[in-house]
Amino acid sequence: MTKLSVNINKIATLRNARGGTIPDLIKAAADIERFGAEGITVHPRPDERHITYKDVYDLKGVLKTEFNIEGNPKEKKFVDLVLEIKPHQVTLVPDTQGQITSDHGWDTVAHQSYLQDTIALFQSHKIRCSIFVDADLKMIEGAKATGTDRVELYTEEYARLFNTEKEKIIQPFIAAAQLAGSLGIAVNAGHDLNLKNLNYFKTQVPNLLEVSIGHALISDALYFGLENTVQLYLRQLK
């Protein structure tokens, strides 16, 4: 069974655009869990333009399912936050300052030593680690040497080419997931997955334990309602 973790950054973006507490991010997260999602993902950035550090502390006391915190561990503030919150999972993402959204995975060869040390630190606090990677076999092999528990496959290219060449573009993701499985690494995935492309990805890619979906799901909720939208995504993962 592939779990659905809902990234709630865009709910925070809407709230922050006006200020105040509408929409209520904490209530929305609790409702998303109640509607059936198996996890909540947040990605606090240094400028706190969507999820704030206070949000993460507030969520810690409310969530009942899996809590996944994404971010760049080169930010000391982020590392300190994760070590204090102790989420079920931390996903390490190589963002740059001011980046609108994540757009590449780690070079697990060039950054191998750094990732080894960072992952060991989080794991010493019993936090499961996942690292954001492209569907590249060399990067999967490098991920094994870092000691990570999981990799999250960056799926932007899959989503972009899905309508025109889905049979071709799915192949590197299948190969990456197969290699990860053979190396004892579990597989997550995320970025631009939606109601049109999710089921095909799930049925084709082996060892897929979790998908993290935010932008598309929250956008769909404007039309279908939040509860119904969560259920629609869960159906795609059956």
C-alpha positions in Angstrom: 0.0 0.0 0.0 1.4 3.4 -1.0 0.7 6.1 1.6 -0.5 9.6 0.8 1.2 12.4 2.6 -0.4 15.8 1.9 2.0 18.8 1.7 0.1 21.7 3.2 2.5 24.5 2.2 -0.1 26.0 -0.2 -2.7 26.3 2.6 -0.1 28.4 4.5 0.6 30.4 1.3 -3.1 31.4 1.1 -3.2 32.3 4.8 0.0 34.4 4.6 -1.3 36.3 1.6 -3.8 38.0 3.8 -2.3 37.6 7.3 -4.2 36.3 10.3 -5.3 32.7 10.7 -7.7 32.1 7.7 -7.5 29.4 6.5 -6.7 27.7 9.7 -3.6 25.6 8.8 -3.7 23.5 12.0 -7.4 22.6 11.6 -6.9 21.9 7.9 -4.0 19.4 8.7 -6.1 17.6 11.3 -9.1 17.5 8.9 -6.8 16.1 6.1 -5.8 13.3 8.4 -9.5 12.7 9.4 -10.4 12.5 5.7 -8.0 9.6 5.3 -4.5 10.9 4.5 -1.7 8.8 6.1 0.7 11.7 6.6 1.3 15.4 6.6 4.3 17.0 4.9 5.6 20.5 5.5 8.6 22.3 3.8 9.6 25.3 5.9 12.0 27.6 4.0 14.3 30.3 5.5 12.0 33.2 4.5 9.0 31.4 6.0 6.9 32.5 3.0 4.5 29.7 3.5 5.0 27.2 6.4 6.5 29.0 9.4 8.6 27.5 12.1 5.8 28.2 14.5 3.5 26.2 12.3 5.8 23.2 12.7 5.8 23.4 16.4 2.0 23.8 16.5 1.5 20.8 14.2 3.6 18.6 16.4 1.0 18.5 19.1 -1.9 17.9 16.8 -1.0 15.4 14.2 -1.9 11.7 14.6 -0.4 10.3 11.4 3.1 10.5 10.0 4.8 13.8 10.1 7.3 14.5 7.3 9.5 17.7 7.4 11.3 18.6 4.2 14.0 21.1 3.8 17.6 22.0 3.2 19.9 20.7 6.0 22.5 23.2 5.2 20.3 25.7 7.1 21.3 25.2 10.8 17.9 26.6 11.8 16.2 23.7 9.9 18.5 21.1 11.5 17.7 22.5 14.9 14.0 22.4 14.2 14.0 18.8 13.1 16.1 17.6 16.0 13.7 19.4 18.4 10.4 18.3 16.7 11.6 14.7 16.0 9.2 14.0 13.1 8.7 10.5 11.8 10.7 11.4 8.7 12.9 14.2 7.5 13.3 14.6 3.7 16.6 16.3 2.8 16.2 18.6 -0.2 19.0 20.6 -1.9 17.1 23.9 -2.2 18.9 27.2 -2.8 18.0 30.5 -1.2 14.7 32.0 -2.6 13.9 29.0 -4.7 10.2 28.9 -5.7 10.0 25.2 -5.6 12.4 22.2 -5.5 13.8 21.6 -9.0 16.6 19.0 -8.6 17.8 16.1 -6.5 21.0 15.7 -4.6 24.2 14.7 -6.3 24.7 11.8 -3.9 28.3 11.3 -5.2 29.6 14.8 -4.9 27.8 15.4 -1.5 28.3 11.8 -0.2 30.4 12.7 2.9 28.1 15.6 3.8 25.0 13.5 3.5 26.5 10.6 5.5 27.2 12.9 8.4 23.8 14.7 8.2 21.8 11.4 7.9 23.8 9.9 10.8 22.9 12.8 13.0 19.2 12.6 12.3 19.2 8.8 12.6 20.9 9.0 16.0 17.8 10.8 17.1 15.7 8.0 15.7 14.4 10.1 12.8 13.9 8.2 9.5 15.8 9.9 6.6 14.8 10.3 3.0 16.8 12.2 0.4 15.4 13.9 -2.7 17.0 12.4 -5.8 16.6 12.3 -9.6 15.7 9.0 -11.2 19.3 8.4 -12.1 20.9 5.0 -11.3 24.2 6.6 -10.3 22.4 8.8 -7.8 20.6 5.8 -6.4 23.9 3.9 -6.0 25.4 7.0 -4.3 22.4 7.2 -2.0 23.2 3.7 -0.7 26.6 4.9 0.5 25.0 7.8 2.4 23.1 5.4 4.7 19.7 6.9 4.0 16.6 4.9 4.8 14.7 6.1 1.8 15.0 8.1 -1.4 12.3 10.4 -2.7 12.2 10.3 -6.5 11.8 13.8 -8.1 8.9 13.3 -10.5 8.7 16.7 -12.3 10.0 15.3 -15.6 7.6 12.3 -15.4 4.6 14.7 -14.9 5.8 17.1 -17.6 6.0 14.3 -20.2 3.2 12.1 -19.0 0.6 13.3 -21.6 3.0 12.7 -24.6 5.3 9.8 -23.7 4.3 8.2 -20.5 5.6 4.7 -21.5 9.1 6.1 -22.2 9.4 8.5 -19.3 8.3 6.0 -16.7 11.2 3.7 -17.5 14.0 5.5 -15.5 11.7 5.7 -12.5 11.0 2.0 -12.7 14.7 1.3 -13.0 15.6 3.6 -10.1 13.0 2.1 -7.8 14.1 -1.5 -8.7 17.7 -0.6 -7.9 16.8 1.1 -4.7 14.8 -2.0 -3.6 17.8 -4.3 -4.4 20.0 -2.0 -2.3 17.6 -2.1 0.7 16.4 1.5 0.2 12.7 2.3 0.4 11.1 4.6 -2.2 9.0 7.7 -1.9 8.1 10.1 -4.7 6.8 13.6 -5.2 6.5 16.7 -7.3 3.7 17.5 -9.8 1.9 14.2 -9.2 -1.8 14.7 -9.7 -5.1 12.9 -10.4 -4.2 12.3 -14.0 -0.7 10.8 -13.6 -0.7 9.3 -10.1 -2.3 5.9 -10.7 -0.1 5.1 -13.6 3.0 6.0 -11.6 1.9 3.9 -8.7 1.1 0.8 -10.7 4.3 0.9 -12.7 6.9 1.8 -10.1 7.8 -0.9 -7.6 8.6 -0.5 -3.9 6.7 2.8 -3.7 5.9 3.4 0.0 4.8 7.0 0.0 3.9 9.9 -2.3 4.0 13.5 -1.1 1.5 15.7 -2.9 0.6 19.4 -2.3 0.1 21.9 -5.1 -2.2 19.8 -7.3 -4.2 18.4 -4.4 -4.8 21.8 -2.8 -5.7 23.2 -6.2 -8.1 20.4 -6.9 -9.7 21.0 -3.5 -10.9 24.4 -4.8 -13.2 22.6 -7.2 -14.0 19.3 -5.4 -13.7 20.2 -1.7 -10.9 19.1 0.6 -12.5 15.9 1.9 -13.6 14.7 -1.5 -10.2 15.5 -3.0 -8.3 13.5 -0.4 -10.5 10.6 -1.1 -10.0 11.0 -4.9 -6.2 10.8 -4.4 -6.5 7.8 -2.1 -8.5 6.0 -4.8 -5.7 6.5 -7.3 -3.3 4.8 -4.9 -5.4 1.6 -4.4 
